[in-house]
């Protein structure tokens, strides 16, 4: 599928791809911090609660991109396939 780089859809695709990746990184950071707090505090309460929303956000952004431009764009710095 070919998409013009000067269109709103292409720019929105870029924003959605970066939101998905940055959201995943942010939630993963929260998960790592929560595990550290639990290790220091000797508790086993749900630190993994941040991981599921993180992967859900990433999957949702990838699905929206797939429906909008025909490419999931899991790595935002990669261009939409079919473009030179």
Secondary structure, 3 states (H helix, E strand, C coil): CCCCCCCHHHHHHHHHHHHHHHHHHHHHHHHHHHHHHHHHHCCCCCCCHHHHHHHHHHHHHHHHHHHHHCCCCCCCCCCCCCCC
